[in-house]
Amino acid sequence: MDNSKIRIVTAMSGGVDSSLAAALLKRQGYDVVGVTLQLYPGDVSKAKGACCAGQDIYDASRVAQEIGIPHYVLDYETRFRQKVIQDFADSYARGETPIPCVRCNQKVKFADLMDAARKLGASAMATGHYVQRIDGAHGPELHTAADAARDQSYFLFTTTKAQLDFLRFPLGGMEKPQVRALAAELKLITADKPDSQDICFVPEGRYTSIVEKLRPDAARPGEIVDASGAVLGRHDGVMHFTVGQRKGLGLSGNGEPLFVLSLDAARARVVVGPRAALAAAKMTLREMNWLITPDAPFDCEVKVRSTRPPVAARVTPLFDETGEYGAQVELLGQEEAVAPGQACVFYSRGRVLGGGWIAAVERASAPTPRLEAMVS
């Protein structure tokens, strides 16, 4: 097959990974078109470790020029603000722990951008994500990356079967040192560029300023209580807390360290208790995405955070008269600090089976006795 007749649109963020993905496809003879999303007005973010800034657009444009491919910048500022940033603030206001990178992939990159790629006449769209797309007996499958330390499958669990058919991941079988070495060999200007580390729209980690601006009600003061409802202290808003948090509670005088067990945004309450009370037993999931067709409970491994190892679990699909609408996950291994708003992703021998958003968590332990504490 003549690769020059196959157009592949490559999402170029301005980093080394997407730059190399475009360069490798170009070297393989494909008709490559680079596309970069402008998510902010002008050069709004220059903080070290951020991404999607004006400098990144410039770097992506230079790489495209160097490797000889056309490059387009698409203004997605409005849809990114509505579909990702607003959702992020709303989630925190509900007392959840959001994952904006998943929402960005789900609602922007693998939705709107994919539509744009088709309009550009592409047969496929490529990204620099560290995951593998493997053709199976029943179509393409999503698998973890060869480089386990860089695997991004958790962030792509919302990828649908139809989207997976259109997507390509040139770096999935490579390790990061190899990526940088190849980028240097091809003389890409991004070869030594640091990886982005923070949420792109809160590059210095001060997410509360975003939440307070968009959802000022999330800054409503309230009570810090133990599991029995005894008031231990006060707080300045549930948005300042996440499940599992220990520092910054402003409590002292208790007999053991206290952790955030749950957040009750409706009553502006932060519930705290000992670490043992963080252990989770079951989860109820919503907004499921299945890459298999489940018709009965099944055993697998699940991840509730990208950096944690998977744990054994039993997944029971939940159905109503309209079809599948959720799932219940019974954890068979130890997992703690599980919070609504996080994602739960299902795996089997490295293959992503699907996943959903955590709506509710059932703790493994009973409510703890009344604790005594005072504001420090």
Contacts in CASP RR format, 6 or more apart in sequence:
PFRMAT RR
TARGET T0000
AUTHOR 0000-0000-0000
METHOD contacts of the structure
MODEL  1
MDNSKIRIVTAMSGGVDSSLAAALLKRQGYDVVGVTLQLYPGDVSKAKGA
CCAGQDIYDASRVAQEIGIPHYVLDYETRFRQKVIQDFADSYARGETPIP
CVRCNQKVKFADLMDAARKLGASAMATGHYVQRIDGAHGPELHTAADAAR
DQSYFLFTTTKAQLDFLRFPLGGMEKPQVRALAAELKLITADKPDSQDIC
FVPEGRYTSIVEKLRPDAARPGEIVDASGAVLGRHDGVMHFTVGQRKGLG
LSGNGEPLFVLSLDAARARVVVGPRAALAAAKMTLREMNWLITPDAPFDC
EVKVRSTRPPVAARVTPLFDETGEYGAQVELLGQEEAVAPGQACVFYSRG
RVLGGGWIAAVERASAPTPRLEAMVS
3 28 0 8 1.000
3 29 0 8 1.000
3 30 0 8 1.000
3 31 0 8 1.000
4 29 0 8 1.000
4 30 0 8 1.000
4 31 0 8 1.000
5 31 0 8 1.000
6 30 0 8 1.000
6 31 0 8 1.000
6 123 0 8 1.000
6 124 0 8 1.000
7 30 0 8 1.000
7 31 0 8 1.000
7 32 0 8 1.000
7 33 0 8 1.000
7 120 0 8 1.000
7 121 0 8 1.000
7 122 0 8 1.000
7 123 0 8 1.000
8 25 0 8 1.000
8 30 0 8 1.000
8 31 0 8 1.000
8 32 0 8 1.000
8 33 0 8 1.000
8 122 0 8 1.000
8 123 0 8 1.000
8 124 0 8 1.000
8 125 0 8 1.000
8 126 0 8 1.000
8 168 0 8 1.000
9 32 0 8 1.000
9 33 0 8 1.000
9 34 0 8 1.000
9 35 0 8 1.000
9 116 0 8 1.000
9 117 0 8 1.000
9 120 0 8 1.000
9 122 0 8 1.000
9 124 0 8 1.000
9 125 0 8 1.000
9 126 0 8 1.000
10 18 0 8 1.000
10 21 0 8 1.000
10 22 0 8 1.000
10 25 0 8 1.000
10 32 0 8 1.000
10 33 0 8 1.000
10 34 0 8 1.000
10 35 0 8 1.000
10 125 0 8 1.000
10 126 0 8 1.000
10 127 0 8 1.000
11 18 0 8 1.000
11 34 0 8 1.000
11 35 0 8 1.000
11 36 0 8 1.000
11 37 0 8 1.000
11 109 0 8 1.000
11 113 0 8 1.000
11 125 0 8 1.000
11 126 0 8 1.000
11 127 0 8 1.000
11 128 0 8 1.000
12 18 0 8 1.000
12 19 0 8 1.000
12 22 0 8 1.000
12 34 0 8 1.000
12 35 0 8 1.000
12 36 0 8 1.000
12 60 0 8 1.000
12 63 0 8 1.000
12 64 0 8 1.000
12 71 0 8 1.000
13 36 0 8 1.000
13 37 0 8 1.000
13 51 0 8 1.000
13 52 0 8 1.000
13 56 0 8 1.000
13 60 0 8 1.000
13 196 0 8 1.000
14 36 0 8 1.000
14 51 0 8 1.000
14 56 0 8 1.000
14 57 0 8 1.000
14 59 0 8 1.000
14 60 0 8 1.000
14 63 0 8 1.000
14 190 0 8 1.000
14 193 0 8 1.000
15 51 0 8 1.000
15 56 0 8 1.000
15 59 0 8 1.000
15 60 0 8 1.000
15 190 0 8 1.000
15 193 0 8 1.000
15 195 0 8 1.000
15 196 0 8 1.000
16 179 0 8 1.000
16 180 0 8 1.000
16 183 0 8 1.000
16 188 0 8 1.000
16 190 0 8 1.000
16 191 0 8 1.000
16 192 0 8 1.000
16 193 0 8 1.000
16 195 0 8 1.000
17 128 0 8 1.000
17 129 0 8 1.000
17 130 0 8 1.000
17 171 0 8 1.000
17 179 0 8 1.000
18 60 0 8 1.000
18 127 0 8 1.000
18 128 0 8 1.000
19 59 0 8 1.000
19 60 0 8 1.000
19 63 0 8 1.000
19 183 0 8 1.000
19 188 0 8 1.000
19 190 0 8 1.000
20 128 0 8 1.000
20 170 0 8 1.000
20 171 0 8 1.000
20 179 0 8 1.000
20 182 0 8 1.000
20 183 0 8 1.000
20 186 0 8 1.000
20 188 0 8 1.000
21 126 0 8 1.000
21 127 0 8 1.000
21 128 0 8 1.000
21 169 0 8 1.000
21 170 0 8 1.000
21 171 0 8 1.000
22 32 0 8 1.000
22 34 0 8 1.000
22 63 0 8 1.000
22 64 0 8 1.000
22 67 0 8 1.000
22 69 0 8 1.000
22 126 0 8 1.000
23 63 0 8 1.000
23 67 0 8 1.000
23 183 0 8 1.000
23 186 0 8 1.000
23 188 0 8 1.000
24 170 0 8 1.000
24 182 0 8 1.000
25 32 0 8 1.000
25 126 0 8 1.000
25 168 0 8 1.000
25 170 0 8 1.000
26 32 0 8 1.000
26 67 0 8 1.000
26 68 0 8 1.000
26 69 0 8 1.000
27 186 0 8 1.000
32 67 0 8 1.000
32 69 0 8 1.000
33 69 0 8 1.000
33 70 0 8 1.000
33 71 0 8 1.000
33 72 0 8 1.000
33 120 0 8 1.000
33 122 0 8 1.000
34 60 0 8 1.000
34 64 0 8 1.000
34 69 0 8 1.000
34 70 0 8 1.000
34 71 0 8 1.000
34 72 0 8 1.000
35 71 0 8 1.000
35 72 0 8 1.000
35 73 0 8 1.000
35 74 0 8 1.000
35 113 0 8 1.000
35 116 0 8 1.000
35 117 0 8 1.000
35 120 0 8 1.000
36 56 0 8 1.000
36 57 0 8 1.000
36 60 0 8 1.000
36 61 0 8 1.000
36 71 0 8 1.000
36 72 0 8 1.000
36 73 0 8 1.000
36 74 0 8 1.000
37 52 0 8 1.000
37 73 0 8 1.000
37 74 0 8 1.000
37 76 0 8 1.000
37 80 0 8 1.000
37 108 0 8 1.000
37 109 0 8 1.000
37 113 0 8 1.000
38 54 0 8 1.000
38 57 0 8 1.000
38 73 0 8 1.000
38 74 0 8 1.000
38 75 0 8 1.000
38 76 0 8 1.000
38 77 0 8 1.000
39 52 0 8 1.000
39 76 0 8 1.000
39 77 0 8 1.000
39 80 0 8 1.000
39 200 0 8 1.000
39 201 0 8 1.000
40 52 0 8 1.000
40 53 0 8 1.000
40 54 0 8 1.000
40 77 0 8 1.000
40 201 0 8 1.000
41 77 0 8 1.000
42 54 0 8 1.000
43 53 0 8 1.000
43 54 0 8 1.000
43 55 0 8 1.000
44 53 0 8 1.000
44 54 0 8 1.000
45 52 0 8 1.000
45 53 0 8 1.000
45 54 0 8 1.000
45 200 0 8 1.000
45 201 0 8 1.000
45 203 0 8 1.000
46 53 0 8 1.000
46 55 0 8 1.000
47 198 0 8 1.000
47 203 0 8 1.000
47 204 0 8 1.000
48 194 0 8 1.000
48 203 0 8 1.000
49 194 0 8 1.000
49 195 0 8 1.000
49 196 0 8 1.000
49 197 0 8 1.000
49 198 0 8 1.000
49 203 0 8 1.000
50 196 0 8 1.000
50 198 0 8 1.000
50 200 0 8 1.000
50 203 0 8 1.000
51 196 0 8 1.000
51 200 0 8 1.000
52 196 0 8 1.000
52 200 0 8 1.000
52 201 0 8 1.000
53 200 0 8 1.000
57 73 0 8 1.000
59 189 0 8 1.000
59 190 0 8 1.000
59 193 0 8 1.000
60 71 0 8 1.000
61 71 0 8 1.000
61 73 0 8 1.000
62 189 0 8 1.000
63 188 0 8 1.000
63 189 0 8 1.000
63 190 0 8 1.000
64 70 0 8 1.000
64 71 0 8 1.000
65 71 0 8 1.000
66 187 0 8 1.000
66 188 0 8 1.000
66 189 0 8 1.000
67 186 0 8 1.000
67 188 0 8 1.000
72 120 0 8 1.000
74 113 0 8 1.000
74 116 0 8 1.000
76 108 0 8 1.000
76 112 0 8 1.000
76 113 0 8 1.000
79 107 0 8 1.000
79 108 0 8 1.000
79 112 0 8 1.000
80 104 0 8 1.000
80 108 0 8 1.000
83 103 0 8 1.000
83 107 0 8 1.000
83 108 0 8 1.000
84 100 0 8 1.000
84 103 0 8 1.000
84 104 0 8 1.000
84 107 0 8 1.000
84 108 0 8 1.000
84 201 0 8 1.000
85 100 0 8 1.000
85 201 0 8 1.000
85 210 0 8 1.000
85 214 0 8 1.000
86 214 0 8 1.000
87 98 0 8 1.000
87 100 0 8 1.000
87 103 0 8 1.000
87 107 0 8 1.000
88 98 0 8 1.000
88 100 0 8 1.000
88 103 0 8 1.000
88 199 0 8 1.000
88 201 0 8 1.000
88 207 0 8 1.000
88 210 0 8 1.000
88 211 0 8 1.000
89 210 0 8 1.000
89 211 0 8 1.000
89 213 0 8 1.000
89 214 0 8 1.000
89 215 0 8 1.000
89 218 0 8 1.000
90 214 0 8 1.000
90 215 0 8 1.000
91 97 0 8 1.000
91 98 0 8 1.000
91 341 0 8 1.000
92 98 0 8 1.000
92 207 0 8 1.000
92 211 0 8 1.000
92 215 0 8 1.000
92 218 0 8 1.000
92 238 0 8 1.000
92 239 0 8 1.000
93 211 0 8 1.000
93 215 0 8 1.000
93 217 0 8 1.000
93 218 0 8 1.000
93 238 0 8 1.000
93 239 0 8 1.000
93 265 0 8 1.000
94 265 0 8 1.000
94 340 0 8 1.000
95 218 0 8 1.000
95 238 0 8 1.000
95 239 0 8 1.000
95 263 0 8 1.000
95 264 0 8 1.000
95 265 0 8 1.000
95 340 0 8 1.000
96 263 0 8 1.000
96 339 0 8 1.000
96 340 0 8 1.000
96 341 0 8 1.000
96 342 0 8 1.000
97 242 0 8 1.000
97 243 0 8 1.000
97 339 0 8 1.000
97 340 0 8 1.000
97 341 0 8 1.000
97 342 0 8 1.000
98 341 0 8 1.000
99 155 0 8 1.000
99 341 0 8 1.000
99 342 0 8 1.000
99 343 0 8 1.000
100 199 0 8 1.000
100 201 0 8 1.000
101 155 0 8 1.000
101 199 0 8 1.000
102 154 0 8 1.000
102 155 0 8 1.000
102 156 0 8 1.000
102 157 0 8 1.000
102 158 0 8 1.000
102 343 0 8 1.000
105 155 0 8 1.000
105 156 0 8 1.000
105 158 0 8 1.000
105 159 0 8 1.000
106 158 0 8 1.000
109 127 0 8 1.000
110 156 0 8 1.000
110 158 0 8 1.000
110 159 0 8 1.000
110 160 0 8 1.000
110 163 0 8 1.000
110 167 0 8 1.000
113 125 0 8 1.000
114 125 0 8 1.000
114 163 0 8 1.000
114 166 0 8 1.000
114 167 0 8 1.000
117 125 0 8 1.000
117 166 0 8 1.000
118 166 0 8 1.000
124 166 0 8 1.000
124 167 0 8 1.000
124 168 0 8 1.000
125 166 0 8 1.000
125 167 0 8 1.000
125 168 0 8 1.000
126 167 0 8 1.000
126 168 0 8 1.000
126 169 0 8 1.000
126 170 0 8 1.000
127 167 0 8 1.000
127 168 0 8 1.000
127 169 0 8 1.000
128 169 0 8 1.000
128 170 0 8 1.000
128 171 0 8 1.000
129 152 0 8 1.000
129 155 0 8 1.000
129 156 0 8 1.000
129 169 0 8 1.000
129 171 0 8 1.000
129 172 0 8 1.000
130 145 0 8 1.000
130 147 0 8 1.000
130 150 0 8 1.000
130 151 0 8 1.000
130 152 0 8 1.000
130 169 0 8 1.000
130 171 0 8 1.000
130 172 0 8 1.000
131 142 0 8 1.000
131 143 0 8 1.000
131 144 0 8 1.000
131 145 0 8 1.000
131 151 0 8 1.000
131 152 0 8 1.000
131 153 0 8 1.000
131 156 0 8 1.000
131 169 0 8 1.000
131 172 0 8 1.000
132 142 0 8 1.000
132 143 0 8 1.000
132 144 0 8 1.000
132 145 0 8 1.000
132 146 0 8 1.000
132 169 0 8 1.000
132 172 0 8 1.000
132 173 0 8 1.000
133 140 0 8 1.000
133 141 0 8 1.000
133 142 0 8 1.000
133 143 0 8 1.000
133 164 0 8 1.000
133 167 0 8 1.000
133 168 0 8 1.000
133 169 0 8 1.000
134 140 0 8 1.000
134 141 0 8 1.000
134 143 0 8 1.000
134 351 0 8 1.000
135 141 0 8 1.000
139 161 0 8 1.000
139 165 0 8 1.000
140 161 0 8 1.000
140 164 0 8 1.000
140 165 0 8 1.000
141 164 0 8 1.000
141 291 0 8 1.000
141 351 0 8 1.000
141 352 0 8 1.000
142 153 0 8 1.000
142 156 0 8 1.000
142 159 0 8 1.000
142 164 0 8 1.000
142 291 0 8 1.000
142 351 0 8 1.000
142 352 0 8 1.000
143 153 0 8 1.000
143 350 0 8 1.000
143 351 0 8 1.000
143 352 0 8 1.000
144 151 0 8 1.000
144 153 0 8 1.000
144 347 0 8 1.000
144 350 0 8 1.000
144 351 0 8 1.000
144 352 0 8 1.000
145 151 0 8 1.000
145 152 0 8 1.000
145 153 0 8 1.000
145 171 0 8 1.000
145 172 0 8 1.000
145 173 0 8 1.000
146 172 0 8 1.000
146 173 0 8 1.000
146 174 0 8 1.000
146 175 0 8 1.000
147 172 0 8 1.000
147 173 0 8 1.000
147 174 0 8 1.000
147 175 0 8 1.000
147 176 0 8 1.000
149 176 0 8 1.000
150 175 0 8 1.000
150 176 0 8 1.000
152 306 0 8 1.000
153 345 0 8 1.000
153 347 0 8 1.000
153 352 0 8 1.000
154 303 0 8 1.000
154 305 0 8 1.000
154 306 0 8 1.000
154 343 0 8 1.000
154 345 0 8 1.000
155 306 0 8 1.000
156 352 0 8 1.000
157 289 0 8 1.000
157 343 0 8 1.000
157 345 0 8 1.000
157 352 0 8 1.000
157 354 0 8 1.000
157 355 0 8 1.000
157 356 0 8 1.000
158 289 0 8 1.000
158 356 0 8 1.000
159 167 0 8 1.000
159 289 0 8 1.000
159 291 0 8 1.000
160 289 0 8 1.000
161 291 0 8 1.000
164 291 0 8 1.000
171 179 0 8 1.000
174 182 0 8 1.000
180 191 0 8 1.000
180 192 0 8 1.000
183 190 0 8 1.000
183 191 0 8 1.000
184 191 0 8 1.000
184 192 0 8 1.000
198 204 0 8 1.000
198 205 0 8 1.000
199 205 0 8 1.000
199 207 0 8 1.000
201 210 0 8 1.000
202 209 0 8 1.000
202 210 0 8 1.000
208 239 0 8 1.000
208 240 0 8 1.000
211 218 0 8 1.000
211 219 0 8 1.000
211 239 0 8 1.000
212 218 0 8 1.000
212 219 0 8 1.000
212 239 0 8 1.000
215 239 0 8 1.000
218 237 0 8 1.000
218 238 0 8 1.000
218 239 0 8 1.000
218 265 0 8 1.000
219 236 0 8 1.000
219 237 0 8 1.000
219 239 0 8 1.000
220 237 0 8 1.000
220 238 0 8 1.000
220 268 0 8 1.000
221 234 0 8 1.000
221 235 0 8 1.000
221 236 0 8 1.000
221 237 0 8 1.000
221 268 0 8 1.000
222 234 0 8 1.000
222 235 0 8 1.000
222 237 0 8 1.000
222 268 0 8 1.000
222 269 0 8 1.000
222 270 0 8 1.000
223 231 0 8 1.000
223 233 0 8 1.000
223 234 0 8 1.000
223 235 0 8 1.000
223 268 0 8 1.000
223 269 0 8 1.000
223 270 0 8 1.000
224 231 0 8 1.000
224 232 0 8 1.000
224 233 0 8 1.000
224 234 0 8 1.000
224 235 0 8 1.000
224 249 0 8 1.000
224 251 0 8 1.000
224 269 0 8 1.000
224 270 0 8 1.000
224 272 0 8 1.000
225 231 0 8 1.000
225 232 0 8 1.000
225 269 0 8 1.000
225 270 0 8 1.000
225 271 0 8 1.000
225 272 0 8 1.000
226 232 0 8 1.000
226 271 0 8 1.000
226 272 0 8 1.000
226 273 0 8 1.000
226 368 0 8 1.000
226 370 0 8 1.000
226 371 0 8 1.000
226 373 0 8 1.000
227 261 0 8 1.000
227 271 0 8 1.000
227 273 0 8 1.000
227 277 0 8 1.000
227 367 0 8 1.000
227 368 0 8 1.000
228 367 0 8 1.000
228 368 0 8 1.000
228 369 0 8 1.000
228 370 0 8 1.000
229 271 0 8 1.000
229 370 0 8 1.000
230 370 0 8 1.000
230 371 0 8 1.000
232 251 0 8 1.000
232 254 0 8 1.000
232 258 0 8 1.000
232 272 0 8 1.000
232 371 0 8 1.000
232 372 0 8 1.000
232 373 0 8 1.000
232 374 0 8 1.000
233 250 0 8 1.000
233 251 0 8 1.000
233 373 0 8 1.000
233 374 0 8 1.000
233 375 0 8 1.000
234 375 0 8 1.000
235 241 0 8 1.000
235 268 0 8 1.000
235 270 0 8 1.000
237 268 0 8 1.000
238 263 0 8 1.000
238 264 0 8 1.000
238 265 0 8 1.000
238 268 0 8 1.000
238 269 0 8 1.000
238 270 0 8 1.000
241 260 0 8 1.000
241 263 0 8 1.000
241 270 0 8 1.000
242 260 0 8 1.000
242 263 0 8 1.000
242 339 0 8 1.000
243 260 0 8 1.000
243 261 0 8 1.000
243 262 0 8 1.000
243 263 0 8 1.000
243 278 0 8 1.000
243 337 0 8 1.000
243 338 0 8 1.000
243 339 0 8 1.000
244 259 0 8 1.000
244 260 0 8 1.000
244 261 0 8 1.000
244 278 0 8 1.000
244 336 0 8 1.000
244 337 0 8 1.000
244 339 0 8 1.000
245 259 0 8 1.000
245 260 0 8 1.000
246 257 0 8 1.000
246 258 0 8 1.000
246 259 0 8 1.000
246 260 0 8 1.000
249 258 0 8 1.000
249 260 0 8 1.000
249 270 0 8 1.000
249 272 0 8 1.000
250 375 0 8 1.000
250 376 0 8 1.000
251 258 0 8 1.000
251 272 0 8 1.000
251 373 0 8 1.000
251 374 0 8 1.000
251 375 0 8 1.000
251 376 0 8 1.000
252 373 0 8 1.000
252 374 0 8 1.000
252 375 0 8 1.000
252 376 0 8 1.000
253 372 0 8 1.000
253 373 0 8 1.000
253 374 0 8 1.000
254 371 0 8 1.000
254 372 0 8 1.000
254 373 0 8 1.000
255 371 0 8 1.000
256 274 0 8 1.000
257 274 0 8 1.000
257 275 0 8 1.000
258 272 0 8 1.000
258 273 0 8 1.000
258 274 0 8 1.000
258 371 0 8 1.000
258 373 0 8 1.000
259 272 0 8 1.000
259 273 0 8 1.000
259 274 0 8 1.000
259 275 0 8 1.000
259 277 0 8 1.000
259 278 0 8 1.000
259 337 0 8 1.000
260 270 0 8 1.000
260 271 0 8 1.000
260 272 0 8 1.000
261 271 0 8 1.000
261 272 0 8 1.000
261 273 0 8 1.000
261 277 0 8 1.000
261 278 0 8 1.000
261 363 0 8 1.000
262 271 0 8 1.000
262 339 0 8 1.000
262 361 0 8 1.000
263 269 0 8 1.000
263 270 0 8 1.000
263 271 0 8 1.000
263 339 0 8 1.000
264 270 0 8 1.000
264 271 0 8 1.000
272 371 0 8 1.000
273 368 0 8 1.000
273 371 0 8 1.000
274 368 0 8 1.000
275 336 0 8 1.000
276 365 0 8 1.000
277 363 0 8 1.000
277 365 0 8 1.000
277 367 0 8 1.000
277 368 0 8 1.000
278 336 0 8 1.000
278 337 0 8 1.000
278 363 0 8 1.000
279 334 0 8 1.000
279 335 0 8 1.000
279 336 0 8 1.000
279 363 0 8 1.000
279 364 0 8 1.000
279 365 0 8 1.000
280 331 0 8 1.000
280 335 0 8 1.000
280 336 0 8 1.000
280 338 0 8 1.000
280 361 0 8 1.000
280 362 0 8 1.000
280 363 0 8 1.000
280 364 0 8 1.000
281 330 0 8 1.000
281 331 0 8 1.000
281 362 0 8 1.000
281 363 0 8 1.000
281 364 0 8 1.000
282 328 0 8 1.000
282 329 0 8 1.000
282 330 0 8 1.000
282 331 0 8 1.000
282 361 0 8 1.000
282 362 0 8 1.000
283 304 0 8 1.000
283 328 0 8 1.000
283 329 0 8 1.000
283 331 0 8 1.000
283 338 0 8 1.000
283 344 0 8 1.000
283 358 0 8 1.000
283 360 0 8 1.000
283 361 0 8 1.000
283 362 0 8 1.000
284 326 0 8 1.000
284 327 0 8 1.000
284 328 0 8 1.000
284 329 0 8 1.000
284 358 0 8 1.000
284 359 0 8 1.000
284 360 0 8 1.000
284 361 0 8 1.000
285 326 0 8 1.000
285 327 0 8 1.000
285 328 0 8 1.000
285 329 0 8 1.000
285 344 0 8 1.000
285 355 0 8 1.000
285 356 0 8 1.000
285 357 0 8 1.000
285 358 0 8 1.000
285 359 0 8 1.000
286 325 0 8 1.000
286 326 0 8 1.000
286 356 0 8 1.000
286 357 0 8 1.000
286 359 0 8 1.000
287 326 0 8 1.000
287 356 0 8 1.000
287 357 0 8 1.000
288 317 0 8 1.000
288 324 0 8 1.000
288 325 0 8 1.000
288 326 0 8 1.000
288 327 0 8 1.000
288 354 0 8 1.000
288 355 0 8 1.000
288 356 0 8 1.000
289 354 0 8 1.000
289 355 0 8 1.000
289 356 0 8 1.000
290 324 0 8 1.000
290 353 0 8 1.000
290 354 0 8 1.000
290 355 0 8 1.000
291 352 0 8 1.000
291 353 0 8 1.000
291 354 0 8 1.000
292 353 0 8 1.000
292 354 0 8 1.000
294 315 0 8 1.000
294 317 0 8 1.000
294 324 0 8 1.000
295 317 0 8 1.000
296 317 0 8 1.000
297 314 0 8 1.000
297 315 0 8 1.000
297 316 0 8 1.000
297 317 0 8 1.000
298 314 0 8 1.000
298 315 0 8 1.000
299 312 0 8 1.000
299 313 0 8 1.000
299 314 0 8 1.000
299 315 0 8 1.000
299 332 0 8 1.000
300 312 0 8 1.000
300 313 0 8 1.000
300 315 0 8 1.000
300 346 0 8 1.000
300 347 0 8 1.000
300 348 0 8 1.000
300 353 0 8 1.000
301 310 0 8 1.000
301 311 0 8 1.000
301 312 0 8 1.000
301 313 0 8 1.000
301 346 0 8 1.000
301 347 0 8 1.000
301 348 0 8 1.000
302 310 0 8 1.000
302 311 0 8 1.000
302 313 0 8 1.000
302 315 0 8 1.000
302 329 0 8 1.000
302 331 0 8 1.000
302 344 0 8 1.000
302 345 0 8 1.000
302 346 0 8 1.000
302 347 0 8 1.000
303 309 0 8 1.000
303 310 0 8 1.000
303 311 0 8 1.000
303 344 0 8 1.000
303 345 0 8 1.000
303 347 0 8 1.000
304 335 0 8 1.000
304 338 0 8 1.000
304 342 0 8 1.000
304 343 0 8 1.000
304 344 0 8 1.000
304 358 0 8 1.000
305 342 0 8 1.000
308 335 0 8 1.000
310 347 0 8 1.000
311 331 0 8 1.000
311 332 0 8 1.000
311 333 0 8 1.000
311 334 0 8 1.000
311 335 0 8 1.000
312 331 0 8 1.000
312 332 0 8 1.000
312 333 0 8 1.000
313 329 0 8 1.000
313 330 0 8 1.000
313 331 0 8 1.000
313 332 0 8 1.000
313 333 0 8 1.000
313 346 0 8 1.000
314 329 0 8 1.000
314 330 0 8 1.000
314 332 0 8 1.000
315 327 0 8 1.000
315 328 0 8 1.000
315 329 0 8 1.000
315 330 0 8 1.000
315 346 0 8 1.000
316 327 0 8 1.000
316 328 0 8 1.000
316 329 0 8 1.000
316 330 0 8 1.000
317 324 0 8 1.000
317 326 0 8 1.000
317 327 0 8 1.000
318 324 0 8 1.000
318 325 0 8 1.000
318 326 0 8 1.000
318 327 0 8 1.000
318 328 0 8 1.000
319 325 0 8 1.000
326 356 0 8 1.000
327 355 0 8 1.000
327 356 0 8 1.000
329 344 0 8 1.000
338 358 0 8 1.000
338 361 0 8 1.000
339 358 0 8 1.000
339 361 0 8 1.000
340 358 0 8 1.000
340 359 0 8 1.000
340 360 0 8 1.000
340 361 0 8 1.000
341 357 0 8 1.000
341 358 0 8 1.000
341 359 0 8 1.000
342 357 0 8 1.000
342 358 0 8 1.000
343 355 0 8 1.000
343 356 0 8 1.000
343 357 0 8 1.000
343 358 0 8 1.000
344 355 0 8 1.000
344 356 0 8 1.000
344 357 0 8 1.000
344 358 0 8 1.000
345 352 0 8 1.000
345 354 0 8 1.000
345 355 0 8 1.000
345 356 0 8 1.000
346 352 0 8 1.000
346 353 0 8 1.000
346 354 0 8 1.000
346 355 0 8 1.000
347 353 0 8 1.000
END
